Amino acid sequence: MDPPLEYESVTVNRQVHLRKVAKAIGVDGKKLEELNPELRYRILPADNYRLKIPPGTGELLVAKIDQIPVSHPPQRAFVYHRVRNGQTLSVIARRYRTSVKRIMRANNLRRSNFIVAGKLLKIPQRGYIYSAPSVPQKSKHSSRPASHIVRKGDSLYIIAKQYGTTTSKIQQLNNLTSTTLHKGQVLKIFPKKSTPPSVDGLNTYEVQPGDSPFLIAKRHKMPLQRLLYLNQLYPGSTIYPGQKLFIE
């Protein structure tokens, strides 16, 4: 029989990846996975979690936990589509090469014929992403990312739909002579905003170590896109301790 595993437990209230925890305390990542096999994607939940670690490393983890960056589990990739007059779910499903059932499940629809022009639908795509795509807005001053890092499986068509723009505009902005993209390529999606949003009557929040836009929005019960818009940020923006952010 195998001997029982030796470990000590530390309560962690930070959503971090086991690999980054292992690096911070100088232990083998596979050892942490062996001690905590129940974690999906090897990421701790945001709430209190009793993390099992090798004996003698507890104090070091407590000292360094605030320096470990927050991680987020992957989400199913999706894009947004605004329904136009005369469109049906079957037409939309064929356009995005998905199924009516998957669209209904993603949008909590009970009837396939219950969509109206102007409604914003979440369209499932293949693969996973690590941050949700931005929601296209009707206002010309909506929250619009300035750039996009090309991922595996991306195409100009998918990226244009994800951000509510067109392939020709992306090509023109990036001086692209073809539609060929490569992983890691940085594309400009929109010109930088020149008109800041109105922040009259809003409160401010000072960023703390370990904060992320996602956690701040969740803590203050705000939509993430609203927080990004108020502070002229975009998905993937880096924030720093001591930075002042507008909140509602």
C-alpha positions in Angstrom: 0.0 0.0 0.0 1.1 3.6 -0.7 2.0 5.6 2.5 -0.5 8.4 3.3 0.3 11.8 1.8 2.0 14.3 4.1 0.8 17.9 3.9 -0.3 21.0 5.8 -3.4 23.1 4.9 -3.6 26.9 4.3 -6.9 28.7 3.8 -6.6 30.7 0.5 -9.3 33.2 -0.6 -7.6 34.1 -3.9 -8.3 32.6 -7.3 -4.8 31.5 -8.3 -3.3 28.7 -10.5 -1.5 25.8 -8.8 1.4 26.3 -11.1 1.9 29.9 -9.9 1.5 28.8 -6.3 4.2 26.1 -6.8 6.6 28.6 -8.3 6.0 31.1 -5.4 6.8 28.6 -2.7 9.5 26.6 -4.6 7.8 23.2 -4.9 7.0 20.8 -7.7 3.7 21.7 -9.5 2.9 18.1 -9.9 3.1 17.6 -6.2 0.5 20.3 -5.6 -1.8 18.7 -8.3 -1.4 15.3 -6.5 -2.4 16.9 -3.2 -5.4 18.8 -4.7 -6.8 16.6 -7.5 -10.3 18.0 -7.1 -9.4 21.4 -8.6 -10.7 21.9 -12.1 -8.3 23.6 -14.5 -5.8 23.5 -11.5 -7.3 26.9 -10.4 -8.5 27.6 -6.8 -12.0 29.0 -6.3 -12.4 32.7 -5.4 -13.9 31.9 -2.0 -12.1 30.4 1.0 -10.4 27.1 0.0 -8.2 24.8 2.2 -5.2 24.3 -0.1 -3.0 21.3 0.7 0.7 22.0 0.4 4.0 20.2 1.3 4.9 20.4 5.1 6.9 23.4 6.1 5.7 25.7 3.2 2.7 27.2 4.9 4.3 30.4 6.3 6.0 31.1 3.0 2.7 30.8 1.1 0.9 33.1 3.5 3.7 35.7 3.0 3.5 35.5 -0.8 -0.1 34.8 -1.5 -0.9 38.5 -2.2 1.9 38.6 -4.8 0.5 35.7 -6.9 -1.5 37.0 -9.8 -5.2 36.0 -10.1 -6.1 33.4 -12.7 -9.4 32.7 -14.4 -10.8 29.3 -15.6 -11.3 29.1 -19.4 -14.8 29.8 -20.7 -16.4 28.4 -23.8 -15.6 30.7 -26.7 -18.5 32.8 -28.0 -19.3 35.9 -30.0 -22.3 38.3 -29.8 -24.9 38.7 -32.6 -27.6 41.4 -32.7 -30.7 40.0 -34.3 -31.9 41.8 -37.4 -35.4 42.0 -38.9 -36.5 38.7 -40.4 -33.7 36.6 -38.9 -34.5 33.2 -37.2 -32.4 31.1 -34.9 -31.9 28.5 -37.6 -30.5 31.2 -40.0 -28.2 32.6 -37.3 -27.1 29.1 -36.4 -26.1 28.3 -40.0 -24.3 31.6 -40.3 -22.0 30.8 -37.3 -21.9 27.0 -38.0 -23.5 26.0 -34.7 -26.9 24.6 -33.7 -30.1 26.1 -32.6 -30.0 24.1 -29.4 -26.6 25.4 -28.5 -27.7 29.0 -29.0 -30.9 28.4 -27.0 -28.8 26.9 -24.1 -26.3 29.8 -24.1 -29.1 32.4 -23.9 -31.5 30.5 -21.7 -34.2 30.5 -24.4 -37.2 28.2 -23.9 -38.7 28.6 -27.4 -36.7 28.8 -30.6 -39.1 31.3 -32.2 -38.9 33.8 -29.3 -36.4 36.3 -30.6 -36.9 39.9 -31.7 -35.0 42.4 -33.8 -32.4 44.2 -31.7 -31.9 41.3 -29.2 -28.3 40.5 -28.4 -27.5 36.8 -28.6 -24.5 34.9 -27.3 -23.3 32.5 -30.0 -21.2 29.5 -28.9 -18.0 28.9 -30.9 -15.4 26.2 -30.9 -12.6 26.1 -28.3 -12.1 28.1 -25.1 -11.1 31.7 -24.1 -9.7 33.1 -20.9 -11.7 36.3 -20.9 -15.2 37.1 -22.2 -15.4 39.0 -25.5 -16.8 42.5 -25.3 -20.4 43.1 -25.9 -21.0 45.4 -28.9 -22.9 48.5 -28.0 -25.0 50.8 -30.1 -23.4 54.0 -28.7 -20.4 55.3 -30.6 -18.7 55.9 -27.2 -19.3 52.3 -25.9 -16.6 50.3 -24.2 -14.4 49.2 -27.1 -11.1 47.4 -26.8 -8.3 49.1 -28.7 -6.5 45.9 -29.6 -6.9 42.1 -29.8 -4.2 39.3 -29.5 -4.8 36.6 -32.1 -5.5 33.2 -30.6 -5.5 29.8 -32.2 -8.6 29.4 -34.4 -9.2 33.1 -34.8 -10.1 34.6 -38.2 -10.8 38.1 -39.3 -14.5 37.2 -39.5 -14.7 35.8 -36.0 -12.8 38.8 -34.5 -14.9 41.3 -36.4 -18.1 39.7 -35.1 -16.6 39.5 -31.6 -16.1 43.2 -31.4 -19.0 44.4 -33.5 -17.0 45.7 -36.4 -16.1 44.6 -39.9 -13.2 42.7 -41.5 -12.5 45.5 -43.9 -12.2 48.0 -41.1 -9.7 45.8 -39.2 -7.7 45.3 -42.4 -7.6 49.0 -43.1 -6.6 49.9 -39.5 -3.8 47.3 -39.5 -2.7 47.8 -43.2 -3.4 44.1 -43.9 -3.2 43.0 -47.6 -4.6 39.6 -46.9 -6.8 37.8 -44.4 -4.0 35.6 -43.1 -3.4 35.9 -39.4 -0.9 34.2 -37.0 -1.1 33.3 -33.3 0.1 36.1 -31.1 -0.4 38.9 -33.7 -1.7 42.1 -32.2 -4.5 43.7 -34.1 -5.9 47.2 -33.7 -9.7 46.9 -33.4 -10.7 50.6 -32.9 -8.9 53.9 -32.8 -8.2 55.0 -29.2 -11.1 56.9 -27.6 -10.8 60.7 -27.6 -13.9 61.4 -25.6 -13.8 60.1 -22.0 -17.0 58.8 -20.3 -18.9 61.0 -17.9 -17.9 60.2 -14.3 -20.0 62.8 -12.4 -21.4 61.5 -9.2 -19.3 58.3 -9.3 -17.3 56.9 -6.4 -13.6 55.9 -6.6 -11.8 52.8 -5.5 -8.1 52.3 -4.8 -6.7 49.2 -6.3 -5.3 46.7 -3.8 -2.6 44.1 -4.3 -4.1 41.1 -6.1 -7.1 43.0 -7.5 -8.3 42.5 -11.1 -11.0 44.3 -13.0 -13.1 41.1 -12.7 -12.8 40.9 -8.9 -13.5 44.6 -8.4 -16.6 44.5 -10.6 -17.8 41.4 -8.8 -17.1 43.0 -5.4 -19.1 46.2 -6.2 -21.8 44.2 -8.1 -21.1 46.0 -11.4 -21.0 44.5 -14.9 -17.4 44.0 -15.9 -17.9 45.9 -19.2 -19.3 48.9 -17.3 -16.2 49.1 -15.0 -14.0 48.8 -18.1 -15.9 51.6 -19.9 -15.9 54.0 -17.0 -12.1 53.7 -16.6 -11.4 53.4 -20.4 -9.9 49.9 -20.0 -10.3 46.9 -22.2 -10.2 43.1 -21.5 -6.7 42.2 -20.5 -5.8 45.7 -19.2 -3.2 45.7 -16.3 -4.1 47.6 -13.2 -1.7 48.5 -10.3 -2.0 48.8 -6.5 -2.8 52.4 -5.6 -4.5 53.1 -8.9 -7.8 55.0 -8.7 -10.8 53.5 -10.5 -14.3 54.8 -10.9 -17.1 52.6 -9.6 -20.8 52.8 -9.2 
